[in-house]
Amino acid sequence: MQSMVFTIAVPGHGRPMNRADVAAFSARMTKLYSGIEAGYKRGLSDSEVRETLDLTEWKKLRRFDEMGMVINRIYLEVEAKNF
């Protein structure tokens, strides 16, 4: 999305974001995905992977209580990709 020309991005959920917001969110998602993938490759289960992740920057989100579901879905994506 960073290669696209835009001023404001309107996501399906959440508030509108400017380019800096989109870049920051993308970086957070990349870090989260990489951490889950690393745990998967070490043979950890999704619940074990959760314990290894630094979720500090996610705690400010209004729906932080749903992070377990997000982690599980990414874990399943990583599992399918590495099957």
C-alpha positions as CSV (number, residue, x, y, z in Angstrom):
1,M,0.0,0.0,0.0
2,Q,2.9,2.3,0.6
3,S,3.6,2.4,-3.2
4,M,0.1,3.8,-3.7
5,V,-0.5,7.6,-3.9
6,F,-2.9,8.6,-1.1
7,T,-3.3,11.2,1.6
8,I,-5.8,9.3,3.8
9,A,-6.5,5.6,4.0
10,V,-9.9,4.5,5.3
11,P,-9.6,1.0,6.7
12,G,-12.5,-1.4,7.1
13,H,-12.1,-1.1,10.8
14,G,-10.7,1.7,12.8
15,R,-10.0,5.4,12.2
16,P,-8.7,6.9,9.0
17,M,-4.9,6.8,8.7
18,N,-2.4,9.0,7.0
19,R,0.8,7.6,5.3
20,A,2.7,7.6,8.6
21,D,0.0,5.7,10.4
22,V,-0.2,3.1,7.6
23,A,3.6,2.7,7.7
24,A,3.6,2.3,11.5
25,F,0.7,-0.3,11.3
26,S,2.5,-2.2,8.6
27,A,5.6,-2.3,10.7
28,R,3.7,-3.6,13.7
29,M,2.0,-6.3,11.6
30,T,5.3,-7.4,10.1
31,K,6.9,-7.7,13.5
32,L,3.9,-9.6,14.8
33,Y,3.8,-12.0,11.8
34,S,7.6,-12.5,12.0
35,G,7.4,-13.3,15.7
36,I,4.7,-15.9,15.2
37,E,6.5,-17.4,12.3
38,A,9.7,-17.7,14.3
39,G,7.8,-19.4,17.1
40,Y,6.1,-21.8,14.7
41,K,9.5,-22.7,13.2
42,R,10.8,-23.5,16.7
43,G,8.0,-26.0,17.1
44,L,5.9,-23.9,19.5
45,S,2.1,-24.1,19.7
46,D,0.1,-21.0,19.1
47,S,-0.5,-20.6,22.9
48,E,3.3,-21.0,23.5
49,V,4.0,-18.4,20.8
50,R,1.7,-15.9,22.5
51,E,3.9,-16.1,25.6
52,T,7.0,-15.1,23.6
53,L,5.6,-12.1,21.9
54,D,6.0,-8.5,23.1
55,L,2.5,-7.1,22.7
56,T,3.2,-3.8,24.5
57,E,2.5,-1.7,21.5
58,W,-0.8,-3.5,20.9
59,K,-2.1,-3.0,24.4
60,K,-3.3,0.5,23.6
61,L,-5.9,-0.8,21.1
62,R,-9.5,-0.8,22.2
63,R,-9.9,-4.4,21.1
64,F,-6.7,-5.7,22.6
65,D,-8.7,-8.6,24.2
66,E,-9.0,-10.0,20.7
67,M,-5.3,-10.4,20.1
68,G,-5.4,-14.1,21.0
69,M,-7.7,-14.7,18.0
70,V,-5.5,-12.6,15.8
71,I,-2.4,-14.5,16.8
72,N,-4.2,-17.8,16.2
73,R,-5.2,-16.8,12.7
74,I,-1.7,-15.7,11.8
75,Y,-0.4,-18.9,13.3
76,L,-2.8,-20.9,11.0
77,E,-1.6,-18.8,8.0
78,V,2.0,-19.5,8.9
79,E,1.2,-23.2,9.3
80,A,-0.5,-23.4,5.9
81,K,2.4,-21.6,4.3
82,N,4.9,-24.0,5.7
83,F,2.9,-27.2,5.2
